[in-house]
Amino acid sequence: MVHQSWQRSLESVLIPCLAVLAALVLFGGFCALAGANPLEVYAAIYKAAFGSWNAWQNTLIRASPLMLTGLCTALPARLGLVIIGNEGALVFGALLAVLVGLACGSGLPGGLVIGLMALASLLAGGLWIMVVGALRHYRGVNETISSLLMNYLAIALMNHLVEGPLRDPNFVTKPSSYEIAQTAWLGALPGSRIHFGLIYGALACLIAYFLIQRTTFGFATRSTGENIRAARMAGLPVGQLTLAICFLGGSCAGLAGMVEIAAVQRRLNESIVSNYGYAGVLVAFVSRHNPLAMVLVSVLLGGILASGGILQRSLNLPDATVLVFQGIVFLCVLYSDSLYGRLFSGFFKKIDYKSVAIHRAR
Amino acid sequence: MPDRNMSFPLSRRQVVRGLLATSAFGLTAKFGTGCSQPTPTGTGDNKAGGKDYVVGFIYVGPKDDFGYNQAHAEGAAAMAKNVPGLKLVEEASVPETTAVAETMRNMIQQDGAKALFPTSFGYFDPYILEMAKEFPDVQFFHAGGLYQDGVHPKNISSYFGYIDEAQYVAGVVAGHTSKSGKLGFVAAKPIPQLLRNVNSFTLGARSVNPKITTQVIFTGDWSVPVKEAEATNSMVDQGVDVITCHVDSPKVVMETAEKRGIFCSGYHANQSSLAPKGYLTGAEWDWSSIYTSLGKQLIAGKSIAKGDIPHILRGGLADNFCKLSPFGPAVSAAAKADAEKALAGIKSGQLTIYKGPLKTNTGKLILPAGKDLKITDIELEKMDYLIEGVKGSVK
């Protein structure tokens, strides 16, 4: 068994690495067809994403919201729910954060306002996704569809408010809410331009990992995810677990919305809907709903997004190139999912179905 | 080995074969050319690359959208072509988030850009404002006319054109061509700039035939192709026979109009290739001339902060901020003559588009007889009404 366990850990490192490598080769072929030298493309991607402190900052800025929105899919997934309402929870969290921020004004100390805004966004995002969980548990409504549809609700509500009651008439660029007070702006980490969202994201992932892997709550969640009937037989409170895990997931996405407002946009408008939620779904699936892996995958995706510019500016590749790259990477990683438990057995020894079954269920 | 065929689905031989094939593909495709002409891979920071004056352009959508972004991209290409010593770097499909701030920063720090043209309206606040503050030596040009003296950083210039002048002339052509007397306008959102286009187009058409009406349909957003097609189709069904629009990409409207066999008038860029039979003319931005002139000034060392280049640049047909697409095959000689006359009148300043008596389509008097509003009048930038002859409501 010891032997198998190191094989398994080696696999979980090797397989994603090989998948990314395969993706790079495929993408190189694509670039060659588009008329660019693949080696030059690789060098440019590396440089733009991880080549310098400046590039790292660019990557990390793009990665930080993804960690938080990713948790909104990853946490409920451990209980067997496929939730893609990240965008909606983010928007709703941002909406409540702005309302609280505007209500507090500039009278209160900045730290307190930020705290209240964060709290509001956590509650808002949490409750938003909890509705999905409740519909699922009590009424049997498909959680994927309902969470997807709730995205549109949140966006429509936000648009309605910023075009009506919340609108700042002096801001002409696009219909937006008033700006939150400068004291409540979330600053950058010292010596960089990366905002505190990165810390929030990494911390949230760490806590989520601990919660899922090292607590009774996490164990109960995982058991329910593996076999909900067995969990009911064992007397686990499936309903409460569903609501709780949905609340936690949603609150992370809500916090991402608050960070986006307090650190970047400072007022609410349609720019808050910029695909962080859906990118979070990708991150969660690619990292196989493991919160620690999500940190790495977010950074990888952030790097890919950060390199989109250089591909256009220096190599004259079309603007969709970076999306092609992203798509290839994720397809490869998702496909490689089917190789767990087979990597060594296929080449070197007979397959052990029990370990495959265990691994895939996890 | 009972489970032989259930194990790893590829044999070692297949894997090796695959690897060989991949590398062979790579070799035959482009690796070879890449190696024979070793271009410097240090594309990231070739600031020392030379004396070229680097100018960065950023677009919110693709460069070939047949619309807003294409108009800017064509202007940028013309600038690079016409101004020797000027190097262009571009990035398309950049969203209005931190992504655009990062793009501007990279253009400045990695490509050594000394002037930036982030073209989307929504880039301005907060992203351009922040970057302009952080990089006071870089010149920022923004399409939209949002600069406020004393409030915004000194190195920002804001430019925009009175494209409703071109819409008026397009309206003259449409008025001549329409047989049913019904024109159509697919519009995004009721903002002043768009309402000016609707009203000017209608005024142009009614200068030919005072009975003409324009049906306007608001789709609610700048880029909703399905709704735009629906709006076009429904207007054709109502008997509209010339259609124009103000949306980010007029592509769908033009294609639908051509398919339904009616005439169309373009916007933003030249869409004649999308509707070779029915395309009459169109109100186009003429960024090429503006960008070329700005490029020449930049190369000559002029700067916004020092006051050599004004903070607010505006103009219409006479100043080459906008132009008309070449007339299509369906335009009659009479229409051409009248359009040329209107064009000359606007350029010389003798023709005023907004003159009294002018009423809204709800019957409110905007301008009494004898009064008029020049195209530069600030009153027009607050427009929140549709004039008599337009069917539709801004509410």
Interface residues (C-beta under 8 A of the other chain):
Chain A: V25 G28 G29 C31 A32 L33 G35 A36 N37 P38 L39 E40 A43 A44 K47 A48 G51 N54 N58 I61 R62 F171 V172 T173 K174 V264 Q265 R266 S271 S274 N275 L305 A306 G308 G309 I310 Q312 R313 S314 L315 D319 A320 L339 R342 L343 S345 G346 F347 K350 I351 Y353
Chain B: M1 D3 M6 S7 F8 P9 L10 R12 T22 F25 G26 A29 K30 F31 T33 G34 T39 T41 T43 G44 P62 K63 V89 E90 E91 A92 S93 V94 P95 E96 T97 T98 A99 E102 T103 R105 N106 M107 Q109 Q110 D111 F121 G122 F124 D125 P126 G144 L146
